[in-house]
Amino acid sequence: MKKAFVYLLFCASTILSAQEKKIGTAYMVSNAHLDTQWDWTVQRTIYPYIYNTMVQNMWLLDNYPEFVCNFEGAVKYSWMKEYYPETFEKIKPYIASGRWHVSGSSWDATDVTIPSTESLFKNILLGQEFYKREFGLKSTDIFLPDCFSFGYTLPTVAAHCDLIGFSAMRVWKRNQPFYDDGRRAPFPFGLWQGIDGSQILAALEPGRAIAPTLPSGHPDGATLVPQGPGAPVGGAQSACPDRPADTGSPVGGAKSGVPLIESVTMGSRGSRARNPASWSS
């Protein structure tokens, strides 16, 4: 009887120990990915997508103290400065406090297979110089969520640029497995080693581009989209400042009581930005 009691205690402690090991902390960071040009013009990227990305994320930062967001592409930050200078200045304190994370070290996301390594270095140099000049910091990663091919020189390029991370979500898009055991990528998260021994922390399979909609009646009432608020595909729509109904966004629509883009004070090219269809270049 005594032995049985001790055995039961051992089993119970083992189960509790196993349960305790499963307890952890999950860190979730919103990411607003915006193609500079894809199924729309560059002009539409500037008006209204760039502005939406700014004001919707700032709304969330103001209303949710633990909210943290990412946004990549120095060229898009430069458009913020040029076309929405007042709003751009309001973003800087969020960046300085670490709640708005400047991800992606390059001027813009680019193909990293065909261009030369010199081209990749210059792309990163342009981006990092802008970040240093405007925000007093440098990005720490190569962020290519929507590119489809990744050359073997990337770990070496990253090492020479003092970058420590790389992430992409298109590795799993291949139709057939790359490995005999059925894997489409070498690992979901690990160290990618280049031919010269340089290593970079790599996230190769972060998940789907767009997560499922939350169940009906969920208290947040939001659509979970890793691209995050401001991106053309949407983001948390429950209470964010919305885009005007005529922006061409798939989610579209304007809610009452929230600021519309027409009321924003634009920069020196504001008159052109209000009618992007009239732009000649």
GIDAWO-V830123 format. One record per residue. N is the residue number from 1. RES is the residue in three letters. SS is DSSP state (H for helix, E for strand, C for the rest). BURIAL is b if it has 16 or more other C-alpha atoms within 10 Angstrom, else e. Layout:
# GIDAWO-V830123
N_RES_SS_BURIAL, N_RES_SS_BURIAL
This chain:
# GIDAWO-V830123
1_MET_C_e, 2_LYS_H_e, 3_LYS_H_e, 4_ALA_H_e, 5_PHE_H_e, 6_VAL_H_e, 7_TYR_H_e, 8_LEU_H_e, 9_LEU_H_e, 10_PHE_H_e, 11_CYS_H_e, 12_ALA_H_e, 13_SER_H_e, 14_THR_H_e, 15_ILE_H_e, 16_LEU_H_e, 17_SER_H_e, 18_ALA_H_e, 19_GLN_H_e, 20_GLU_H_e, 21_LYS_H_e, 22_LYS_H_e, 23_ILE_C_e, 24_GLY_C_e, 25_THR_C_e, 26_ALA_C_e, 27_TYR_C_e, 28_MET_C_e, 29_VAL_C_b, 30_SER_E_b, 31_ASN_E_b, 32_ALA_C_b, 33_HIS_C_b, 34_LEU_C_b, 35_ASP_C_b, 36_THR_C_b, 37_GLN_C_e, 38_TRP_C_e, 39_ASP_C_e, 40_TRP_C_e, 41_THR_C_e, 42_VAL_H_e, 43_GLN_H_b, 44_ARG_H_b, 45_THR_H_b, 46_ILE_H_b, 47_TYR_H_b, 48_PRO_H_b, 49_TYR_H_b, 50_ILE_H_b, 51_TYR_H_b, 52_ASN_H_b, 53_THR_H_b, 54_MET_H_b, 55_VAL_H_b, 56_GLN_H_b, 57_ASN_H_b, 58_MET_H_b, 59_TRP_H_e, 60_LEU_H_b, 61_LEU_H_b, 62_ASP_H_e, 63_ASN_H_e, 64_TYR_C_e, 65_PRO_C_e, 66_GLU_C_e, 67_PHE_C_b, 68_VAL_C_b, 69_CYS_E_b, 70_ASN_E_b, 71_PHE_E_b, 72_GLU_E_b, 73_GLY_C_b, 74_ALA_H_b, 75_VAL_H_b, 76_LYS_H_b, 77_TYR_H_b, 78_SER_H_b, 79_TRP_H_b, 80_MET_H_b, 81_LYS_H_b, 82_GLU_H_b, 83_TYR_H_b, 84_TYR_C_b, 85_PRO_H_b, 86_GLU_H_e, 87_THR_H_b, 88_PHE_H_b, 89_GLU_H_e, 90_LYS_H_e, 91_ILE_H_b, 92_LYS_H_e, 93_PRO_H_e, 94_TYR_H_b, 95_ILE_H_b, 96_ALA_H_e, 97_SER_H_e, 98_GLY_C_e, 99_ARG_C_b, 100_TRP_E_b, 101_HIS_E_b, 102_VAL_E_b, 103_SER_E_b, 104_GLY_C_b, 105_SER_C_b, 106_SER_C_b, 107_TRP_C_b, 108_ASP_C_b, 109_ALA_C_b, 110_THR_C_b, 111_ASP_C_e, 112_VAL_E_b, 113_THR_C_e, 114_ILE_C_e, 115_PRO_C_e, 116_SER_C_e, 117_THR_H_b, 118_GLU_H_e, 119_SER_H_e, 120_LEU_H_b, 121_PHE_H_e, 122_LYS_H_e, 123_ASN_H_b, 124_ILE_H_b, 125_LEU_H_b, 126_LEU_H_b, 127_GLY_H_b, 128_GLN_H_b, 129_GLU_H_b, 130_PHE_H_b, 131_TYR_H_b, 132_LYS_H_e, 133_ARG_H_e, 134_GLU_H_e, 135_PHE_H_e, 136_GLY_C_e, 137_LEU_C_e, 138_LYS_C_b, 139_SER_C_b, 140_THR_C_b, 141_ASP_E_b, 142_ILE_E_b, 143_PHE_E_b, 144_LEU_C_b, 145_PRO_C_b, 146_ASP_C_b, 147_CYS_C_e, 148_PHE_C_b, 149_SER_C_e, 150_PHE_E_e, 151_GLY_C_e, 152_TYR_C_e, 153_THR_C_b, 154_LEU_H_b, 155_PRO_H_b, 156_THR_H_b, 157_VAL_H_b, 158_ALA_H_b, 159_ALA_H_b, 160_HIS_H_e, 161_CYS_C_b, 162_ASP_C_e, 163_LEU_C_b, 164_ILE_C_b, 165_GLY_E_b, 166_PHE_E_b, 167_SER_E_b, 168_ALA_C_b, 169_MET_C_b, 170_ARG_C_b, 171_VAL_H_b, 172_TRP_H_b, 173_LYS_H_e, 174_ARG_C_e, 175_ASN_C_e, 176_GLN_C_e, 177_PRO_C_e, 178_PHE_C_e, 179_TYR_C_e, 180_ASP_C_e, 181_ASP_C_e, 182_GLY_C_e, 183_ARG_C_e, 184_ARG_C_b, 185_ALA_C_b, 186_PRO_C_e, 187_PHE_C_e, 188_PRO_C_b, 189_PHE_E_e, 190_GLY_E_e, 191_LEU_E_e, 192_TRP_E_b, 193_GLN_E_b, 194_GLY_C_b, 195_ILE_C_e, 196_ASP_C_e, 197_GLY_C_e, 198_SER_C_b, 199_GLN_E_b, 200_ILE_E_b, 201_LEU_E_b, 202_ALA_E_b, 203_ALA_E_b, 204_LEU_C_b, 205_GLU_C_b, 206_PRO_C_b, 207_GLY_C_e, 208_ARG_C_e, 209_ALA_C_e, 210_ILE_C_e, 211_ALA_C_e, 212_PRO_C_e, 213_THR_E_e, 214_LEU_C_e, 215_PRO_C_e, 216_SER_C_e, 217_GLY_C_e, 218_HIS_C_e, 219_PRO_C_e, 220_ASP_C_e, 221_GLY_C_e, 222_ALA_C_b, 223_THR_E_b, 224_LEU_C_b, 225_VAL_C_b, 226_PRO_C_b, 227_GLN_C_b, 228_GLY_C_b, 229_PRO_C_b, 230_GLY_C_b, 231_ALA_E_b, 232_PRO_C_b, 233_VAL_C_b, 234_GLY_E_b, 235_GLY_C_b, 236_ALA_C_b, 237_GLN_C_b, 238_SER_C_e, 239_ALA_C_e, 240_CYS_C_b, 241_PRO_C_b, 242_ASP_C_b, 243_ARG_C_b, 244_PRO_C_b, 245_ALA_C_e, 246_ASP_C_e, 247_THR_C_b, 248_GLY_C_e, 249_SER_C_b, 250_PRO_C_e, 251_VAL_C_e, 252_GLY_C_b, 253_GLY_C_e, 254_ALA_C_e, 255_LYS_C_b, 256_SER_C_e, 257_GLY_C_e, 258_VAL_C_e, 259_PRO_C_b, 260_LEU_C_b, 261_ILE_H_b, 262_GLU_H_e, 263_SER_H_e, 264_VAL_C_e, 265_THR_C_e, 266_MET_C_b, 267_GLY_C_b, 268_SER_C_e, 269_ARG_C_e, 270_GLY_H_e, 271_SER_H_e, 272_ARG_H_b, 273_ALA_H_b, 274_ARG_C_e, 275_ASN_C_e, 276_PRO_H_b, 277_ALA_H_e, 278_SER_H_e, 279_TRP_C_e, 280_SER_C_e, 281_SER_C_e
